Every structure is written in structure tokens, then in C-alpha cells.
Amino acid sequence: MTSEVVIDVQQKEISIALLEDKNLVEYQSEPRSASFSVGNVYIAKVKKLMPGLNACFVDVGYERDAFLHYLDLGSQFPSYEKYLKQVQSDRKKLYPFAKASRLPDLPKDGSVQTTLKAGQEVLVQIVKEPISTKGPRLTGEISFAGRFLVLIPFGDKVSVSSKIKSGEERARLKQLIQSIKPKNCGVIVRTVAEGKRVAELDAELKVLNQRWEDAITKVQKTQKRPQLAYEETSRAVALLRDLFNPSYENIYINEESVFNEVKSYVSLIAPEKANIVKLYTGKVPIFDNFNVTKQIKSSFGKTVNYRHGAYLIIEHTEAMHVVDVNSGTRTKAGNGQEQNALETNLGAADELARQLRLRDMGGIIVVDFIDMNLAEDRQMLYERMCKNMQKDRARHNILPLSKFGLMQITRQRVRPAMDVRVEETCPSCNGTGKIKSSILFTDLLEGKIDRLVNKIGVKKFYLHVHPYVAAFINQGVVSLKNKWQIKYGFGVHIVPSQKLAFLQYEFYDSKREFIDMKEEIETN
């Protein structure tokens, strides 16, 4: 299996696609200004205590207060509380973390009322992004994740991933980390650390420890509350940190600064693979070039087609995701109803496992498969689903089919499910049902070009249009594009873009920055 990562960096958002054998299996898109990411650390104030829930609401600067349960404060909360007071007592000289004292653990049966008070400052980390009407979910147990290790300030244990099976290797890693870990810190050894040398692990441990020291220094020197003390690495780097494996063949990026950032990160964690990071400089949009746009349009939305005419209906409610499996036009004469149902369900299990990763669906997922009479067929379907979900990094649990033919799945949810709108709003009528004559569309574009060149003074630009419109503009020996270039200069470039609707268009300058050429009558 070959894996490739394609990163599309736009002015307002960054999108990341993971392809396995050219098939899209993971997709994430976020505004470049997005905050409140999982892993961010804040020094914030308790806003309101909720004794009935044994929890409190904390102001981290989001429009809705974040939720912090008593059990999420972490066993080392008293140690954090004392150290924060020591750090903030002297704004000039930082109290050394190595000298911090570890206090007895927070009792598990305690109360938030006796532990916290309104207005108290707490050091918290986001574990779940704002979802729907809910604010972020917080923890008081701070951790800093690297590729091989996770550093936990005030921890006292060295834990090794249970996926490392060799007892000898587990003992080696545990002994090694014990000898190099900073004082007052615990460490979790991740699966990919198996077989790594001490120099690599020591280098990453120093980087993680520096992040913790930088966060505490920021808390000491700033008085504004809430205050972001540590920001998780960029989405591109964070995704690679969790996903990266030696089987990656290429990582394509269309923006130089993000390219440099990713290349330096890959050079750090896997120097021999640094050459797989490549800067994409083609004129066609990067997602169109790697057939990502078409897969996004066909994979999202309410109806998802898969093999031989069968399809899934995916509905999202406040409480859960509901999936219905339909055979559609799929029939195989001579196979019988039971065999057809089994084959349709097995295909649905393959596609659903991909959809869960692709949309990052979390919480409760209920799947209504086509009814099957034989117990061995139901068991085969259950085993197929479990096997397909082994590639999924999110924690999950799958139950066998119930007597009603329903499969229940729970999957870890830390950020909102991806909801990509694949329906296209008519750019000409904006839903009114009436448009100008489409044959006059090129006249409209020429008017925009004339205004851009002769009034605004932009001589070189890229006009993105639907591929069908681009084909019309480029057709013929003396094409419309040639006429425009003779009239307005050779800085006129036509780019086919699959993400645009039929009569939609976008202008970009020579630096690939968006130029808004919509008139008020078009946007109303």
C-alpha cells in the first residue's frame, strides 16, 4: 500500500488529504486563523462552579465557557496549584521546575467546591474542540506530545505503549527513559519509539521539556487572563506527527512557508525521508491535480455510492450518526437473496470504515445493515468491520449485530465531524431560479478582465473557472483566451478548477492571493 499526503494551503484555510493507493481516506480542512485546537494550553480563570455536576466552567476566551470536570483536574492538581503560585510570585525570575515539590494526589471522591473557587487561576489543556453548541472540554493534566514520547509534568511514571509486545524491548525503553527524563516529569513511550536509539529519544525529550518551560515562562511574564501559554503545532505538522510512517512516498505542498515548516519537521524525525517533501508549483489547483477534489465531491454529502450500485445514507443528528445500507440497483442473478445481502453488507463495511476516518465521525454511530438470516454471515460482517477499523487511530468500540440487524459503534470524538457541502449554489441566480443567458457569461468575464487590467492596474492574474468553461475559452486555433491575451496582455491565465460550479469564477493575482471581483448585484 502506498501513502501520499497532499496539503492545499489557501489564503484563508489549509486542507490536508491522506491518500492510500490514490484513494482519499482522511481529510481535514481548517481556517488558518483557527484557535482552540486540541493540545493548546491556557492559563485561565474559573468562571462558575457547578456543584450538581461536580464541575466548573472556565473562561479560555471562547464565546462559550469551557467545561472542566473535577475528575479531569488530574491527580497532580495540588502540585500544579502550588507551583503556579510560586511562578507568579516573582515576575522577574522563574522558579525552577526541578525544585517544585510534588504534593499528595487529589482525592478521586472529592468535590469541586472544596478544590476550586470562582476567579481562581488554573492551567488547563484543551482535549476536545468546541462541538455544536458546546464549548471546549478541558483537562488539568497537561501533556506535550511528540512523535516518540509524551511528556507529563508532575508525573512520576514511565509507561510504555501496550502495542510494543517484546518484553525485552519494553524493559530497554523503560530503563533508558528513566535515566534521561527530567526531574518531576512522567513519560509515555509511544509505539513508534520501538527500536529507536537513545540519542533520538533524548533529543525529542529535550524539545518537549523546552515546550513546557516556554509555557511556564509565558504564564510568569504575562498578566492578561485568559492567556494562551502553549499553542499546538500547525495542523499540517500535527497531522504528520500522528500519521507519519516510513511507507509515505510523497508529501506535496503548494505553499513555500508551510513546505519549509514540514520539511524541517520531517528532517528532524526521519532525516532519510526528507526528500519526499515536495513543493507543488503546477498551474492546476493541487487537489485537482491529484484527483482529491473529485473524491471529496463524491465521498461527502448525504448519499455515498459504492460498489455495483449500492449506496449508504448517512444522517447526522444531535445524539448520533445514523447510517442506512441500501442495495440500490445491485443484483446478481443466481446468487440468491442471502448472498446478495452479504456481499452488499461487506462492501458497506469497507466503505463505512473509510467514511468514519474521512469525516472524522465520532460519538455513537448506528448502522442499519440489510437483514441476513445466517449467524455465520452476521459474524463474518462483524469480523470484517473490526478488521477494517484496525487502521483507525481514534479509539473505538464495535458491537456485533443486534437481533434487529443494527450494528452499534462508538468512536472517539475530539473535534466536529467534517461536513463538506457538495451541493453547489447557483452562482448566477443565488437560488432565485432565473439566470442571465449563459452564452453571455464570457462577456461578463471579459468585462471583469477589462476592469482589472485597465482600471485597477493588475496586469498578471489567474482566472479560475469550471473545467467546461475553461475548455470553451481555450477551444479553437484563435481561441477566446488568445483574443483576451492580445487585447489585455499575456498576463491573462485561465485555470480549470473542479471545485467551482458551472458559472462560477475566481480571480487570483500573481502571488495567488484572491481578488474579489464580485459586484453587489451578484452577491445580493
KAMO-V372898 format. One record per pair of residues at least 12 apart in sequence whose C-alpha atoms are under 7 Angstrom apart, sorted by the first residue. I is the first residue (numbers start at 1). GAP is how many residues later the second one is. D is the distance in whole Angstrom. If there is no record, write none. Layout:
# KAMO-V372898
i | gap | d
I | GAP | D
I | GAP | D
This chain:
# KAMO-V372898
i | gap | d
1 | 19 | 7
1 | 20 | 6
2 | 18 | 6
2 | 19 | 5
2 | 245 | 6
2 | 246 | 7
2 | 247 | 7
3 | 16 | 6
3 | 17 | 5
3 | 18 | 6
3 | 244 | 6
3 | 245 | 5
3 | 246 | 6
4 | 14 | 6
4 | 15 | 5
4 | 16 | 7
4 | 244 | 6
4 | 245 | 6
4 | 246 | 5
4 | 247 | 6
5 | 12 | 6
5 | 13 | 5
5 | 14 | 6
5 | 245 | 6
5 | 246 | 5
5 | 247 | 6
6 | 12 | 7
6 | 245 | 6
6 | 246 | 5
6 | 247 | 6
7 | 245 | 6
7 | 246 | 5
7 | 247 | 7
8 | 245 | 6
8 | 246 | 6
8 | 278 | 6
8 | 279 | 7
9 | 245 | 6
9 | 246 | 6
11 | 502 | 7
12 | 19 | 6
12 | 20 | 6
13 | 16 | 7
13 | 17 | 6
13 | 18 | 4
13 | 19 | 5
14 | 15 | 6
14 | 16 | 6
14 | 17 | 6
14 | 18 | 6
15 | 13 | 6
15 | 14 | 4
15 | 15 | 7
16 | 12 | 5
16 | 13 | 6
16 | 220 | 7
24 | 268 | 7
24 | 271 | 7
25 | 329 | 6
25 | 332 | 6
25 | 333 | 5
26 | 331 | 6
26 | 332 | 4
27 | 331 | 6
36 | 93 | 6
37 | 89 | 7
37 | 92 | 6
37 | 195 | 7
38 | 88 | 5
38 | 89 | 5
38 | 90 | 6
38 | 91 | 6
39 | 86 | 6
39 | 87 | 5
39 | 88 | 6
39 | 193 | 5
40 | 85 | 6
40 | 86 | 6
40 | 190 | 6
40 | 191 | 5
40 | 192 | 5
41 | 83 | 6
41 | 84 | 4
41 | 85 | 7
41 | 187 | 6
41 | 188 | 5
41 | 189 | 5
41 | 190 | 7
42 | 18 | 7
42 | 81 | 6
42 | 82 | 5
42 | 83 | 6
42 | 184 | 7
42 | 185 | 6
42 | 186 | 5
42 | 187 | 5
42 | 188 | 7
43 | 78 | 7
43 | 79 | 6
43 | 80 | 5
43 | 81 | 6
43 | 176 | 7
43 | 182 | 7
43 | 183 | 6
43 | 184 | 5
43 | 185 | 7
43 | 186 | 6
44 | 14 | 7
44 | 15 | 6
44 | 16 | 6
44 | 77 | 6
44 | 78 | 6
44 | 79 | 6
44 | 181 | 6
44 | 182 | 4
44 | 183 | 6
45 | 13 | 6
45 | 14 | 6
45 | 74 | 5
45 | 75 | 5
45 | 76 | 4
45 | 77 | 6
45 | 180 | 7
45 | 181 | 7
46 | 12 | 4
46 | 13 | 6
46 | 72 | 5
46 | 73 | 5
46 | 74 | 5
46 | 75 | 6
47 | 12 | 6
47 | 71 | 6
47 | 72 | 6
48 | 70 | 6
49 | 69 | 7
51 | 61 | 7
51 | 62 | 6
54 | 15 | 6
54 | 16 | 6
54 | 57 | 6
54 | 58 | 5
55 | 13 | 6
55 | 14 | 4
55 | 15 | 5
55 | 57 | 6
56 | 12 | 5
56 | 13 | 6
59 | 167 | 7
60 | 166 | 5
61 | 165 | 6
64 | 71 | 5
65 | 70 | 6
66 | 69 | 5
66 | 70 | 5
66 | 71 | 6
66 | 72 | 7
67 | 68 | 7
67 | 69 | 6
67 | 70 | 5
67 | 71 | 6
68 | 69 | 6
68 | 70 | 5
68 | 71 | 6
70 | 41 | 7
70 | 42 | 6
71 | 37 | 7
72 | 67 | 5
72 | 68 | 6
73 | 66 | 6
73 | 67 | 4
73 | 68 | 6
74 | 66 | 5
74 | 67 | 5
75 | 30 | 5
75 | 31 | 5
76 | 29 | 5
76 | 30 | 6
76 | 78 | 6
77 | 29 | 6
77 | 63 | 7
78 | 25 | 6
78 | 28 | 7
79 | 22 | 7
79 | 23 | 5
79 | 24 | 5
83 | 17 | 6
87 | 133 | 6
88 | 132 | 5
91 | 129 | 6
91 | 130 | 6
94 | 123 | 7
98 | 85 | 6
98 | 86 | 6
102 | 52 | 7
123 | 17 | 6
124 | 14 | 6
124 | 15 | 6
124 | 16 | 5
124 | 18 | 7
125 | 13 | 6
125 | 14 | 5
125 | 15 | 6
125 | 17 | 6
126 | 12 | 5
126 | 13 | 7
127 | 12 | 7
127 | 287 | 7
128 | 286 | 4
128 | 287 | 6
129 | 285 | 6
129 | 286 | 5
130 | 285 | 7
131 | 284 | 6
131 | 285 | 5
144 | 64 | 6
146 | 58 | 7
146 | 62 | 7
147 | 94 | 6
147 | 95 | 7
148 | 41 | 6
148 | 42 | 5
148 | 44 | 6
148 | 45 | 5
148 | 53 | 7
149 | 38 | 7
149 | 39 | 6
149 | 40 | 5
149 | 41 | 5
150 | 37 | 6
150 | 38 | 5
150 | 39 | 7
151 | 34 | 7
151 | 35 | 6
151 | 36 | 5
151 | 37 | 7
151 | 57 | 6
152 | 33 | 6
152 | 34 | 5
152 | 35 | 6
153 | 31 | 6
153 | 32 | 4
153 | 33 | 6
154 | 30 | 5
154 | 31 | 5
154 | 32 | 7
155 | 29 | 6
155 | 30 | 5
155 | 31 | 4
156 | 28 | 7
156 | 29 | 6
156 | 30 | 5
157 | 29 | 5
157 | 30 | 7
158 | 16 | 6
158 | 20 | 7
158 | 28 | 6
158 | 29 | 5
158 | 30 | 6
159 | 28 | 6
159 | 29 | 5
159 | 30 | 6
160 | 14 | 7
160 | 28 | 6
160 | 29 | 5
160 | 30 | 7
161 | 28 | 6
161 | 29 | 5
161 | 30 | 6
163 | 28 | 6
164 | 27 | 6
164 | 30 | 7
180 | 22 | 7
215 | 14 | 5
215 | 15 | 5
237 | 25 | 6
249 | 27 | 6
250 | 26 | 5
250 | 27 | 6
251 | 25 | 6
251 | 26 | 5
251 | 27 | 6
252 | 25 | 6
252 | 26 | 5
252 | 27 | 6
252 | 28 | 6
253 | 25 | 6
253 | 26 | 5
253 | 27 | 6
254 | 25 | 6
254 | 26 | 5
254 | 27 | 6
254 | 32 | 7
256 | 23 | 7
259 | 20 | 6
263 | 14 | 6
283 | 212 | 7
284 | 211 | 6
284 | 212 | 7
285 | 212 | 7
288 | 209 | 7
288 | 210 | 6
293 | 205 | 6
293 | 206 | 6
297 | 125 | 5
300 | 120 | 6
300 | 122 | 7
301 | 120 | 7
301 | 121 | 6
302 | 12 | 5
302 | 13 | 6
307 | 40 | 7
308 | 22 | 5
309 | 19 | 6
309 | 20 | 5
309 | 21 | 5
310 | 16 | 6
310 | 17 | 4
310 | 18 | 5
310 | 19 | 7
310 | 20 | 6
310 | 34 | 7
311 | 14 | 6
311 | 15 | 5
311 | 16 | 7
311 | 17 | 7
312 | 12 | 6
312 | 13 | 5
312 | 14 | 6
313 | 12 | 7
320 | 43 | 6
320 | 44 | 5
320 | 45 | 6
321 | 43 | 6
321 | 44 | 5
321 | 45 | 6
322 | 43 | 6
322 | 44 | 5
322 | 45 | 6
323 | 43 | 6
323 | 44 | 5
323 | 45 | 6
324 | 43 | 6
324 | 44 | 5
324 | 45 | 7
325 | 23 | 7
325 | 43 | 6
325 | 44 | 5
325 | 45 | 6
327 | 17 | 6
338 | 34 | 6
341 | 29 | 6
341 | 31 | 7
342 | 35 | 7
345 | 24 | 6
345 | 25 | 7
346 | 35 | 6
349 | 35 | 7
349 | 36 | 5
350 | 38 | 6
353 | 35 | 6
353 | 36 | 6
357 | 35 | 7
359 | 58 | 6
359 | 59 | 5
360 | 57 | 5
360 | 58 | 6
361 | 56 | 5
362 | 48 | 7
362 | 49 | 5
362 | 50 | 5
362 | 51 | 4
362 | 55 | 7
363 | 47 | 5
363 | 48 | 5
363 | 49 | 6
363 | 50 | 6
364 | 45 | 6
364 | 46 | 5
364 | 47 | 7
365 | 43 | 6
365 | 44 | 5
365 | 45 | 6
366 | 40 | 7
366 | 41 | 6
366 | 42 | 5
366 | 43 | 6
367 | 39 | 6
367 | 40 | 5
367 | 41 | 6
368 | 37 | 6
368 | 38 | 5
368 | 39 | 7
369 | 36 | 6
369 | 37 | 6
371 | 34 | 6
378 | 23 | 7
382 | 18 | 6
394 | 17 | 7
394 | 18 | 6
395 | 16 | 6
395 | 17 | 5
396 | 14 | 5
396 | 15 | 4
396 | 16 | 6
397 | 12 | 6
397 | 13 | 5
397 | 14 | 7
398 | 12 | 7
424 | 77 | 6
427 | 76 | 6
427 | 77 | 6
428 | 75 | 7
448 | 69 | 7
453 | 35 | 7
459 | 32 | 6
460 | 31 | 4
460 | 32 | 6
460 | 49 | 6
460 | 50 | 6
461 | 30 | 6
461 | 31 | 6
461 | 32 | 6
461 | 46 | 7
461 | 47 | 6
461 | 48 | 4
461 | 49 | 5
462 | 30 | 6
462 | 31 | 5
462 | 32 | 6
462 | 33 | 7
462 | 45 | 6
462 | 46 | 5
462 | 47 | 6
463 | 30 | 6
463 | 31 | 5
463 | 32 | 6
463 | 43 | 6
463 | 44 | 5
463 | 45 | 7
464 | 30 | 6
464 | 31 | 5
464 | 32 | 6
464 | 33 | 6
464 | 41 | 6
464 | 42 | 5
464 | 43 | 6
465 | 30 | 6
465 | 31 | 5
465 | 32 | 6
465 | 35 | 7
465 | 39 | 6
465 | 40 | 5
465 | 41 | 7
466 | 30 | 6
466 | 31 | 5
466 | 32 | 6
466 | 34 | 5
466 | 35 | 6
466 | 36 | 5
466 | 38 | 7
467 | 29 | 4
467 | 30 | 6
467 | 31 | 6
470 | 24 | 7
470 | 25 | 7
470 | 26 | 6
